[in-house]
Amino acid sequence: MAANSSNGSFDLANSTAFDWEPFYHADPPYRELQMVWLTACTVLGVCGNMALLITVSCVQELRTPGNALLCALAVADILQLVTKVPPSMIFLLHGKPLACDGIFVIIDTVYMTMAQFSVNIIAPISIDRYWYICDPLKYSNTMTSTRTALLIGLTFLIAMITMVHPLFEGWNNYFNPPLFLCKYLGPARKSRQAMINICIALTVIIMLFCYCKIWRELKRRQQSRINPETRSELEYGETIAAQPISLPGPEAQHSPTTMSEEGGAHDESFVSPFSPEENTLTKHQPCVPAISLSEVVSQDVTLNDDQDRQDQISMESAGQPQPQPAPLRWAVAQHTISPEFRARMRTATMVLLIVVAYVVSWTPYFAVLIRSNALGDEVSTATDGRWQRFAVLFSLLSTFSNPIIYAYRNPQLREGFFGLVRRRSL
């Protein structure tokens, strides 16, 4: 085995002197199994992410800032598949290293840029969910279409600068068979790795900050559920303003209700996750401003007094004893966490599942890259060749897992897609 020249030297000739053929892993039956996996990932990833893009673009109610960020992630997943799978299939079919000059270097650069973009976009998605849950009254004014586009563009620009700048140093690349990748050997690879580490660290910090705030908001809501007397006027007004204030009529007593997945009953007009955040009411419901706790209590007391007088007159005429009125705190204690807030928490949980799936699918790939940078490509390949091939194939799991999570955790996206299918079949 040749000496490890890629760790301390950037001489391309010395790096290519290493015998890579034992690590092609392109012999039957492993070649066929790898091709089946690559084909399945391509079909599931492209079809699932295209279904998301079509559904969001065709259903007016789904055109929200949160869904726009998810669509950007879907585009990145599609581009990862179309730039990674074809070169890998060509290598497995012919069993010869690809020429890392011209078109293949550009394809690999696009693949790495989209992979980095899919990491960076997690930060804007987490910020969007933080504003959506913790500051819903100002969300529509904060996450505008222009700001959403700027966040997506800035995230893509950072990913492009991170991955493209080594191209300006020249075409000093060689094909790494276990990773299906044209690896760069110039001095700029160190600066590129440093920028990748910074982007990942910033993304993790932003995500942890946002979800800590979301967790604190959830605990605050749960605490207000246990101790309703300490509920703030803003939170109580938000819960009351979500529904129009009107006296119940005979029809309202038999209005149809549906059971949410959390176990609470709510009206059919309830908006599911990732619905238009700036409009939580249906078009036929009058919009009323939020009112304070004192106004609500005074109105409840007035209504209860009128009802008590009527009950007292009827009981006195019938000669029945009068029941003692219940304290007001028990009436307030009946209010629990609003269905709207539960729907917002479902969206945060869905994003968290996306992050978990991404971390699980990419952790083996990052692990073998760390060993490769520490030990050198030749030494690490001699000991970890099979694990490197497994890691790069397993990383494609993230390209089609997101649509599955959307279909499982987002009823409105699921219903919108099936609605388009039924409309198309008619």
QUIHUWO-V654527 format. One record per backbone hydrogen bond with DSSP energy under -1.0 kcal/mol. CO is the residue of the C=O (numbers start at 0). NH is the residue of the N-H. Records with the same first field share a line. If there is no record, write none. Layout:
CO=NH / NH
//
This chain:
2=4
4=8
10=14
11=15
14=17
17=19
19=22
20=23
26=30
28=32
29=33
30=34
31=35
32=36
33=37
34=38
35=39
36=40
37=41
38=42
39=43
40=44
41=45
42=46
43=47
44=48
45=49
46=50
47=51
48=52
49=53
50=54
51=55
52=56
53=57
54=58
58=61
59=62
61=63
63=67
64=68
65=69
66=70
67=71
68=72
69=73
70=74
71=75
72=76
73=77
74=78
75=79
76=80
77=81
78=82
79=83
80=84
83=87
84=88
85=89
86=90
87=91
88=92
89=93
90=94
98=100
101=105
102=106
103=107
104=108
105=109
106=110
107=111
108=112
109=113
110=114
111=115
112=116
113=117
115=119
116=120
118=121
119=122
120=124
121=125
122=126
123=127
124=128
125=129
126=130
127=131
128=132
129=133
130=134
137=141
138=142
141=143
143=147
144=148
145=149
146=150
147=151
148=152
149=153
150=154
151=155
152=156
153=157
154=158
155=159
156=160
157=161
158=162
159=163
160=164
163=166
164=167
165=168
166=169
170=172
171=184
173=182
175=180
180=175
182=173
185=188
186=189
187=191
188=192
189=193
190=194
191=195
192=196
193=197
194=198
195=199
196=200
197=201
198=202
199=203
200=204
201=205
202=206
203=207
204=208
205=209
206=210
207=211
208=212
209=213
210=214
211=215
212=216
213=217
214=218
215=219
216=220
217=221
218=222
219=223
220=224
221=225
222=226
226=229
227=230
231=235
232=236
233=237
234=238
235=239
236=240
239=242
248=252
250=253
251=254
257=265
259=262
263=259
265=257
266=269
275=278
281=284
291=295
292=296
293=297
294=298
295=299
296=300
297=301
298=302
299=303
300=304
301=305
302=306
303=307
304=308
305=309
306=310
307=311
308=312
309=313
310=314
311=315
312=316
313=317
314=318 / 319
327=331
328=332
331=334
337=341
338=342
339=343
340=344
341=345
342=346
343=347
344=348
345=349
346=350
347=351
348=352
349=353
350=354
351=355
352=356
353=357
354=358
355=359
356=360
357=361
358=362
361=365
362=366
363=367
364=368
365=369
366=370
367=371
368=372
369=373
370=374
371=375
375=379
376=380
377=381
378=382
379=383
380=384
383=387
384=388
385=389
386=390
387=391
388=392
389=393
390=394
393=396
394=397
395=398
396=400
400=404
401=405
402=406
403=407
404=408
405=409
409=413
410=414
411=415
412=416
413=417
414=418
415=419
416=420
417=421
418=422
419=423
420=424
421=425
//
